[in-house]
Amino acid sequence: MTTAVAVPFVNLNRQHEAIVGELDEAIDRVRARSAFTLGTEVDAFEREFAEFCGTRHAIGVGSGTDALHLVLRGCGIGAGDEVITAVNTFAATAEAIVMCGATPVFVDVDEWTALIDVTKIEAVITGHTRAIIPVHLYGQAVDMAAVLEIARRRGLKVIEDACQSHGAMLDGKMTGSLGDAGCFSFYPSKNLGAMGDGGIVTTDDEELATRIRRLRNHGENDERLHVESGFCSRLHGMQAAILRAKLPHLTEWNMSRVEAASWYDHALAHTAAARPATRPGGTHVYHLYVVRSVQRDKLRARLGSKGVGTGIHYPVPLHMEPAFASLGYARGDFPVAERVTEQILSLPMYPYLRRDEVEVTAHALADTT
Ligand SMILES: *Cc1c(COP(=O)(O)O)cnc(C)c1O
């Protein structure tokens, strides 16, 4: 017997149905102009997204992973270099470091926010360190003042992984505008999602922007000369047009997530699940609503049996993933991340999640049978 889905983990139909006319118009426009690769829609979206983030430049690329990879390359980072990031991020953050030939160096995380523990960054800096990639995990910003202070003092680049934090602010500034560059993913379920893959880099650095524009398009400059060997990683015109239709709704959709989070906060008070911790000074856009419990597996099974979808972000810290075994880390190297990983549970979260769906989820969590 299969359980009927009561509350799916993600539901993208609701946001698409809300703006179906705008999406159809965007798709027709691209077809009518055959503006499929770079072109007018991509140019316009880059301007609009840069304005949204408050940066001088935005460069559309093929994915969030490519955004990270091309920024690292654009900063001249490669073989022999080390790049510091959190051990509990999505694999793509570390993959991008490996893709440019550099070595990922992991840092443990804060017990309650699950964000990189900024007090442990300085200890892993060596003569080979070139950059720090803070990850604004789950939709809230890392303590950037601390990261930037270390980076400025030690001469390192700061590349924000903002793939989960579209629209999240810190001290009145958008994530993606706080470091030397910001990297965003438009994977469909992100806070701003395309109908396929896409990504973008935000930066105030003109030289870096020019370099990434070249790298994403086979190393070709404005005179169509191939000045370096690059990559094929362009944001598609169709995705840019869809993202242009969605961007004006992002703030409202983030507010809808924040409201759902407040319902959860309230409803979870009498359950075995601890609600997520928020840092002061920032806004949380709840890409994910992640609770903590020592009975995580039991709670997850119970939710599943009641038709409530859940996720674990992420089930294995990167130092224990087979893909990164050659880095030489071992179990026990990152005790906080290892403990947190066994207790985290992501509950359904998306714009237009209804209050009754939050209650169904909370009741399933509270059920002691
Ligand atoms: C989604 C995500 C990425 C990668 O994005 P893609 O578009 O799937 O390549 C990188 N880092 C984090 C933290 C993410 O959540």
The ligand as an SDF file (V2000), in Angstrom:
LIG
                    3D

 15 15  0  0  0  0  0  0  0  0999 V2000
   21.9770   24.3460   -5.4250 C   0  0  0  0  0  0  0  0  0  0  0  0
   23.3100   24.6380   -4.8160 C   0  0  0  0  0  0  0  0  0  0  0  0
   24.4870   24.7240   -5.5810 C   0  0  0  0  0  0  0  0  0  0  0  0
   24.5930   24.3320   -7.0380 C   0  0  0  0  0  0  0  0  0  0  0  0
   23.6630   24.7770   -7.8810 O   0  0  0  0  0  0  0  0  0  0  0  0
   23.3480   24.0490   -9.2920 P   0  0  0  0  0  0  0  0  0  0  0  0
   22.5890   25.0890  -10.0200 O   0  0  0  0  0  0  0  0  0  0  0  0
   22.5860   22.8160   -8.9960 O   0  0  0  0  0  0  0  0  0  0  0  0
   24.6700   23.7630   -9.9360 O   0  0  0  0  0  0  0  0  0  0  0  0
   25.6560   25.0970   -4.9400 C   0  0  0  0  0  0  0  0  0  0  0  0
   25.6760   25.3570   -3.6220 N   0  0  0  0  0  0  0  0  0  0  0  0
   24.5890   25.2400   -2.8530 C   0  0  0  0  0  0  0  0  0  0  0  0
   24.6890   25.5460   -1.3950 C   0  0  0  0  0  0  0  0  0  0  0  0
   23.3670   24.8660   -3.4250 C   0  0  0  0  0  0  0  0  0  0  0  0
   22.2800   24.7480   -2.6350 O   0  0  0  0  0  0  0  0  0  0  0  0
  1  2  1  0
  2  3  1  0
  2 14  2  0
  3  4  1  0
  3 10  2  0
  4  5  1  0
  5  6  1  0
  6  7  2  0
  6  8  1  0
  6  9  1  0
 10 11  1  0
 11 12  2  0
 12 13  1  0
 12 14  1  0
 14 15  1  0
M  END
$$$$
